[in-house]
């Protein structure tokens, strides 16, 4: 009898505790992990993206947050190194216990970190890392039919599609007969160069040569002289920002003047490129994924708010990617309706279909890829210290300046 009474008391207490526990609403911040290069050679990119994440977070929280709870980003610095990126991802998952992670800048780091997220079944929304294999399940020992087992999603286009907008300009306006391709020997550089080689061959442009270099090199003159000997009409370069600036400065010093210098996005659209290359940056073209003058709701406002808060020349597409990722995260969390388990957040990512300042976001499957957002790309040109959108022409905010009088542009 005593045992029966004791059990009734214990069960009653448990029910009362359960009632009050269920009635208690969580009020603390919802923490989401963000992986970025905050120190090291890629820190300029990380700084722009972190600023953009914070700008979006403040706006989200001011508007009421996620069901009345603040959104909080937990940042981990990958320093631009794959092994550090893996460790940072492991910390976010096992120590910080975040249910979802976003960010991911360099391709090599992002792919390494994605493997950790995949192993732990934690959704990873990539906003910049662009090598194609990041959203190819076969590179994670899965198939394209294994969407329910694949936890990697990507907001930005893959590197193989970066030059799609550029192809139109080359085919319709420039019509170069030859090109020399120079790229850094990272995953991003190698894959980007290979993708453009295919574009050139499709357009009937002779590839005079394709050479790689180690990121962080200080003397590009031997490579530039090798390119100069082949007399290409166009130079195509895949580089991060400091290498991009140094390449153009040394091309100017060598008085190397092909008809056109074109960058593959990355370092060639950053304000730091102009700051470090000086006159040598002027009239350089680049593929890009975004521009603030595009007819996308909120794009101009984001750009202006960034400048008002952080100063400088404002963000390029890297910042827009980060801001958009933050808004996608907020949308996913709101639709999750309090269930912030990794499995439910993955389900919400699958159902994402929204407009952001970066453009539309909807994860789809094509080719070998799944959970991949598909977007247009564009072409910009540095003109008198400003990055102008020049292609496609129906969206341009400036005329494409071509042919280019390099002697006049580069004059002291």
C-alpha positions, 0 to 999 in steps of 0.5 A: 500500500505504501509503495502504491501511494509513493508511486502515485505521489511521484507520478503526480509530481512528474505530471505537474512538472511536465505541465509547467515545463511544457507551458514555459516558453523559451526566451533565450536567443536561437544560436546558428553557426557561421564559418568564415575566414576572419583572420589570414589572407582571406580576412577581407572577404570574411570581414565583409561577410560578417558585417553583412550577417550582423546587419541582417541579424540586427534588422531581423531582431529589430523586427521581432526576431524569430517568434519573439526570440533573438537570432544570434550568430556564433562565429568560428574563424577558419583562417582560410585553411581546410584543417582549421575549417574542419575543427571549427565545424566540429566545435560548432556542432559538438561544443556550441551545439548549433542545429544549423550552420551557414557561411563557408567562403573558400572552396577548399575550406567549405568542402572540408567543413561540409564533410563534417556537417554531412557526417554529423547530419547538421544542415550547412547552408553555403553562401560563397564556397563555389567548387561544384562538388560541394553540392554533388552527393557523389563526392560524399559517397551518396547519389542524387537520389539521396536528398533525404540523406544529404545535408549540404545546401548552396545559395550561390552558383557553382564556379562552373557557372560564373562565366555564363554571363561573360560568355554573352559579352564575349560572343556578341561584343568583344569577339576575342580570338585568343585568351591566356588563362592564369589561376591560383592553384587552389580548388577554386582557381583550378576548377574556375580555370578549367570551366572557362577553358570549356567556355572559350572552346565553346565560343571558338576562342583559342586558349594560348596557355593556362598556368597556375601559381601559388596563392600569396606569391609576390612575383608574377612577372615571369608568368605575365611575360610567358603570357605576353609572348603568346600575344593573346587578345584577352587575359582571364584570371582567377585570383583572390584579392591581394593576388589580383591586385598584384597581378594587375600592378605588375602587368602595368609595370611590364607594360603588358597590354592585351585588349582585355583583362578579365577576372573571374569574380572573387578578388576582382570585384572587391573594393580592396582590389581597387585600393591595392591595384590603384590605376592598374585596376581601371577598366578591368572586367570581372564576372560577378554574381550581383550588383546593387543596381540590379532590379532586385527588391532590397538590393540597393537598400542593403548596399546603402545600409551597409555603407551607412554603418560600415563606411567605405565603398560598400559591399560586392556580391560576397556581402550580398550572399552573406546577407541573403544567407542570414535572411534564409536562415531566419525564414527557415527558423520561422517556418520551423515553428519552434522545432529547431532540430536538424531534421526539421530545419533540413525539411524547411530548407527543402521547402525554401522558395523566397526572394532575397537581396541576392536574388531568388533562392530555391534549392533544386537538382540538376546535373550531378547537383542537388540542393543547389540554387540556380542564378544568373551571372553578370559582368562588371567593369572598374571605371574611374574607381567605381565598379559598374554593371555593364552586362547584360546591357538591358540591366547595365548602369554604365556603358562597356568601355571598349576598346581600351587605351591602356597607355592613356588609362595607365598614364601617371 
